[in-house]
Amino acid sequence: MSKPWYILTLLLTLALFIPSIHAEAFTMSINDNSVKIELSYPTEVKPGTCFSIRVVVTALTAVSDLNVHLKVVYHAGASTRTLYDDYLVTSFTGGPGLVYSGVLTLCPPSTLGTLVSAKIEANYADGSLFQEFYMASVRSKYYSELVSELNAAQSTISVLQSEVSSLRDTIDTLELEVNELRDEVSELNALVDRLELENEHLKHNLTSVEALNARLNMELSKVEGELSSVRRSYLNLSSEYAILQDRYSSLLKSEESLRHKYENLSADYNSLSKEYAMLTALYEELKKTHQDLQTKYEKALEKIGSLQESLKESEEGYKALSQQYAVASWERTVVIWVAIAQAAGIVGFAFTKLSGFFKRASAKKPD
């Protein structure tokens, strides 16, 4: 069975400690008590989709000949593409106060990359500032979209678990009906035994043709009544067999539908596994600046392994259920054909005895 609290713990950990997972704006600030630079930017970027960067440059004290340069690079494998490379401030003298405030709109290529990095450099007469940093990860889907798909997959798993429970209840009902049919077959066998004993009794007590004819007429009427009862029982069994066959066909269709849903769920799981592998690769990129998260990440991997073992246990349970259902179906078929063969044997035996009796009576009539 799945353990959603493991997934919830992982998501909360990522939300609290890894800001690059979210597609929300992140603000980076550097200053040396003379110049302060703030950059607000998204931490997730889609290929072929434009995004905005807000830059604010403030002089905390009076400065002279201030130049601020910004470079933004899009990384796609071994190749890179420069999205922005220009001076934001040129030869500014003055302060303290706001020097520059603006929003830059950048449009990366449609090629799927790995990350976006930035480098900002400020130089003035009495000092300088420099910062080169990882800005955003490149994904075909935002983290929030992946969470929505994961929630949909978990909902599908819950629905499938409910359907499996319903199928188990149906199988239990069918087993009860099979037991009832077995009881009816036992009653028919007891009836056959009584008829055989009655037939032996008639053969030993016949003394004359008249008594034999009178007794035979009485016993014949009784046998015909019991034979009609047997036929009615046979027709009832045939009707119940047809109903059981329809239920069996319906159960096969339900099993096929469940198999298709399971295959679709496996495909969704594989897709989510690929997305998870991408997140893992991006996390490795952050290890240099987030060494304190290494232990939490390894625990998250162990929890995901537990989820995979739980899925394997569910598959083994499903296989065991299919084997039990196959055995129950085979036993039901054997019982039905045994009942049909026994009913047919009763009719043949009765007609054989009556025919021999009439022949003996005809042979004694001239005397």
C-alpha positions in Angstrom: 0.0 0.0 0.0 1.3 3.5 -0.8 2.3 5.9 2.0 1.4 9.4 1.1 2.9 10.9 4.2 6.4 10.1 2.8 5.6 12.1 -0.3 4.1 14.9 1.7 7.3 15.0 3.9 9.5 15.2 0.8 7.4 18.0 -0.7 7.5 20.0 2.5 11.2 19.6 2.7 11.7 20.8 -0.9 9.4 23.7 -0.3 11.2 24.9 2.8 14.8 24.3 1.9 15.2 24.5 -1.9 13.9 27.8 -3.3 14.7 26.8 -6.9 12.0 24.2 -6.9 9.2 26.9 -7.0 8.4 29.0 -10.0 8.0 32.1 -7.8 10.2 35.1 -7.7 13.4 35.0 -5.7 15.3 38.0 -4.6 19.1 38.1 -4.4 20.8 41.1 -2.7 24.5 42.1 -2.5 26.1 45.2 -1.0 29.3 46.6 0.5 27.8 49.4 2.5 28.3 51.7 -0.4 26.4 50.1 -3.3 23.5 47.7 -3.0 22.2 45.6 -5.9 18.9 43.6 -5.7 17.8 41.1 -8.4 14.3 39.6 -8.4 13.9 36.6 -10.8 11.9 33.4 -11.2 13.6 30.1 -10.2 12.0 28.0 -12.9 12.1 28.7 -16.7 10.3 27.0 -19.5 12.1 26.7 -22.9 10.7 29.1 -25.5 8.8 31.1 -22.8 9.9 34.6 -21.8 10.5 35.6 -18.2 11.3 38.9 -16.4 14.1 40.1 -14.1 13.8 43.1 -11.9 17.0 45.0 -11.1 17.4 47.7 -8.4 20.7 49.5 -7.9 21.0 51.8 -4.9 23.9 54.0 -3.7 24.0 53.8 0.1 26.7 56.6 0.2 28.0 59.1 -2.3 29.9 57.3 -5.1 31.6 58.3 -8.3 32.0 56.8 -11.7 29.7 53.8 -10.9 29.3 51.2 -13.7 27.0 48.1 -13.3 27.1 45.3 -15.8 24.8 42.3 -16.0 25.2 39.1 -18.0 22.6 36.2 -18.2 23.5 32.9 -19.8 21.2 30.0 -20.9 22.9 26.6 -20.5 21.8 23.7 -22.8 24.1 20.8 -22.4 27.7 21.7 -23.5 26.5 24.8 -25.3 25.4 28.1 -23.9 23.4 31.1 -25.2 23.7 34.7 -23.9 20.3 36.1 -23.1 21.5 39.5 -21.8 24.9 41.2 -21.8 24.9 45.0 -21.2 25.6 47.8 -18.7 22.7 48.8 -16.6 24.5 51.9 -15.1 27.3 53.8 -16.8 29.5 56.5 -15.2 27.1 57.4 -12.4 28.2 59.9 -9.8 26.1 61.0 -6.9 24.1 59.5 -4.0 23.0 58.3 -1.7 19.7 57.2 -3.3 18.2 55.1 -6.1 20.5 54.7 -9.1 18.6 52.3 -11.4 15.3 50.4 -11.3 14.0 48.4 -14.2 12.5 45.1 -15.5 14.3 43.1 -18.1 12.3 40.6 -20.2 14.4 37.7 -21.5 13.3 34.9 -23.9 15.3 31.7 -23.9 15.3 29.4 -26.9 12.9 26.5 -27.3 15.7 23.9 -26.8 15.4 22.2 -23.4 18.4 23.4 -21.3 19.6 22.7 -17.8 19.9 26.0 -16.0 20.2 29.8 -16.3 23.2 31.6 -14.7 23.9 35.2 -14.1 26.8 37.4 -13.4 26.6 41.0 -12.1 29.6 43.3 -11.6 29.7 46.8 -10.2 32.8 49.1 -10.3 33.2 52.6 -8.8 36.0 54.8 -7.7 36.4 53.4 -4.2 35.5 49.8 -4.6 33.7 47.0 -6.6 31.0 44.3 -6.3 31.0 41.0 -8.1 28.5 38.0 -7.9 28.2 35.1 -10.3 25.4 32.7 -9.4 22.9 30.0 -10.4 19.6 31.8 -11.2 17.0 29.3 -12.4 16.5 25.7 -13.5 15.0 24.9 -16.9 12.1 22.5 -17.0 9.4 21.6 -19.5 6.9 21.6 -16.6 6.8 23.7 -13.4 7.0 21.9 -10.1 3.3 22.8 -9.3 2.3 21.1 -12.6 4.2 18.0 -11.6 2.5 18.0 -8.1 -0.9 18.2 -9.8 -0.1 15.2 -12.0 1.2 13.3 -8.9 -2.1 14.0 -7.1 -4.1 12.8 -10.1 -2.1 9.6 -10.1 -2.7 9.0 -6.4 -6.4 9.6 -7.0 -6.4 7.0 -9.7 -4.6 4.5 -7.4 -7.3 5.1 -4.8 -10.1 4.4 -7.4 -8.3 1.2 -8.5 -8.0 0.0 -4.9 -11.7 0.5 -4.4 -12.4 -1.5 -7.6 -10.2 -4.3 -6.4 -12.1 -4.4 -3.1 -15.4 -4.6 -5.0 -14.1 -7.5 -7.1 -13.1 -9.4 -4.0 -16.6 -9.0 -2.6 -18.0 -10.3 -5.9 -15.7 -13.3 -5.8 -16.9 -14.1 -2.2 -20.5 -13.9 -3.4 -19.7 -16.3 -6.3 -18.1 -18.7 -3.8 -21.2 -18.8 -1.7 -23.3 -19.5 -4.8 -21.0 -22.4 -5.7 -21.4 -23.9 -2.2 -25.2 -23.7 -2.6 -24.9 -25.6 -5.9 -22.8 -28.2 -4.3 -25.5 -28.7 -1.6 -28.2 -29.1 -4.3 -26.0 -31.7 -6.1 -25.6 -33.6 -2.8 -29.4 -33.7 -2.5 -29.7 -35.0 -6.1 -27.2 -37.8 -5.2 -29.3 -38.7 -2.2 -32.4 -38.9 -4.4 -30.6 -41.2 -6.8 -29.7 -43.5 -3.9 -33.3 -43.7 -2.8 -34.5 -44.5 -6.3 -32.0 -47.3 -6.6 -33.1 -48.8 -3.3 -36.7 -48.6 -4.3 -36.0 -50.4 -7.5 -34.3 -53.3 -5.7 -37.3 -53.5 -3.4 -39.7 -53.9 -6.3 -37.6 -56.7 -7.9 -37.6 -58.8 -4.8 -41.4 -58.4 -3.9 -43.1 -59.1 -7.3 -45.1 -62.3 -7.1 -47.6 -62.2 -9.9 -48.4 -60.2 -13.1 -51.5 -58.4 -11.6 -49.7 -57.5 -8.4 -46.7 -56.6 -10.4 -48.8 -54.4 -12.9 -50.7 -52.7 -10.0 -47.5 -52.1 -8.0 -45.7 -51.0 -11.2 -48.3 -48.5 -12.0 -48.0 -47.0 -8.6 -44.3 -47.0 -8.6 -44.2 -45.7 -12.2 -46.3 -42.7 -11.2 -44.0 -42.1 -8.3 -40.9 -42.3 -10.4 -42.4 -40.0 -13.0 -43.2 -37.4 -10.3 -39.6 -37.7 -9.0 -38.3 -37.6 -12.5 -40.2 -34.4 -13.2 -38.8 -33.0 -10.0 -35.3 -34.0 -11.2 -35.9 -32.3 -14.5 -37.1 -29.1 -12.8 -34.0 -29.2 -10.7 -31.9 -29.7 -13.8 -33.6 -26.7 -15.5 -33.0 -24.6 -12.4 -29.4 -25.6 -12.3 -29.1 -24.8 -16.0 -30.6 -21.3 -15.4 -28.3 -20.7 -12.5 -25.4 -21.9 -14.6 -26.3 -19.4 -17.3 -26.5 -16.6 -14.7 -23.2 -17.7 -13.2 -21.6 -17.7 -16.7 -22.8 -14.1 -17.3 -21.3 -13.0 -14.0 -18.1 -14.8 -14.9 -18.0 -12.9 -18.3 -18.7 -9.7 -16.5 -15.9 -10.4 -14.1 -13.5 -11.1 -17.0 -14.4 -7.7 -18.5 -13.8 -6.0 -15.2 -10.5 -7.7 -14.9 -9.5 -6.6 -18.4 -10.5 -3.0 -17.6 -8.5 -3.2 -14.4 -5.5 -4.4 -16.3 -5.7 -1.5 -18.8 -6.0 1.0 -15.9 -3.0 -0.6 -14.2 -0.9 -0.3 -17.5 -1.9 3.3 -17.8 -1.0 3.9 -14.2 2.4 2.2 -14.8 3.0 4.5 -17.8 2.1 7.5 -15.6 4.5 6.2 -12.9 7.3 5.9 -15.4 6.7 9.4 -16.6 6.8 10.7 -13.1 10.0 8.7 -12.5 11.7 10.5 -15.4 10.6 13.8 -14.0 12.0 12.8 -10.6 15.3 11.8 -12.2 15.5 15.3 -13.7 14.8 16.9 -10.3 17.5 14.7 -8.8 20.0 15.9 -11.4 19.2 19.5 -10.7 19.5 18.8 -7.0 23.0 17.5 -7.6 23.8 20.9 -9.2 22.9 22.6 -6.0 25.0 20.4 -3.7 27.9 22.8 -3.8 25.8 25.6 -2.2 23.5 23.4 -0.1 25.6 20.8 1.6 23.3 20.8 4.6 20.5 19.2 2.5 22.4 16.1 1.5 21.2 14.0 4.5 17.5 15.0 4.0 17.8 14.1 0.2 19.1 10.6 0.9 16.3 10.0 3.4 13.8 11.1 0.7 15.3 8.5 -1.8 14.9 5.7 0.8 11.2 6.6 1.2 10.7 6.5 -2.5 12.3 3.0 -2.5 9.8 2.0 0.1 7.0 3.2 -2.2 8.4 1.1 -5.0 8.5 -2.0 -2.7 4.9 -1.3 -1.7 3.9 -1.2 -5.4 5.6 -4.5 -5.9 3.7 -6.1 -3.0 0.4 -4.8 -4.6 1.4 -6.5 -7.9 2.1 -9.8 -6.0 -1.3 -9.6 -4.3 -3.0 -9.0 -7.6 -1.3 -12.1 -9.1 -2.3 -14.3 -6.1 -5.9 -13.1 -6.4 -5.9 -14.1 -10.1 -4.7 -17.6 -9.3 -7.4 -18.0 -6.6 -10.0 -16.9 -9.1 -8.8 -19.4 -11.7 -9.0 -22.3 -9.2 -12.6 -21.3 -8.2 -13.7 -21.1 -11.8 -12.3 -24.6 -12.6 -14.0 -26.2 -9.5 -17.4 -24.6 -10.5 -17.2 -26.1 -14.0 -16.4 -29.5 -12.7 -19.4 -29.5 -10.3 -21.8 -28.4 -13.0 -20.8 -31.1 -15.4 -20.9 -33.8 -12.7 -24.5 -32.7 -11.8 -25.5 -32.9 -15.5 -24.0 -36.4 -15.9 -25.7 -37.7 -12.8 -29.1 -36.4 -13.9 -28.7 -38.0 -17.3 -27.7 -41.3 -15.7 -30.9 -41.4 -13.5 -33.2 -41.1 -16.6 -31.4 -43.8 -18.6 -31.4 -46.2 -15.6 -35.2 -45.8 -15.0 -36.1 -46.4 -18.6 -33.9 -49.5 -18.8 -35.5 -51.1 -15.7 -39.1 -50.4 -16.9 -38.4 -51.9 -20.4 -37.0 -55.1 -18.9 -40.0 -55.3 -16.6 -42.5 -55.1 -19.4 -40.7 -57.8 -21.4 -40.9 -60.2 -18.4 -44.5 -59.5 -17.9 -45.3 -60.2 -21.6 -43.5 -63.5 -21.4 -45.6 -64.7 -18.4 -49.0 -63.6 -19.8 -50.0 -66.9 -21.8 -49.7 -69.0 -18.6 
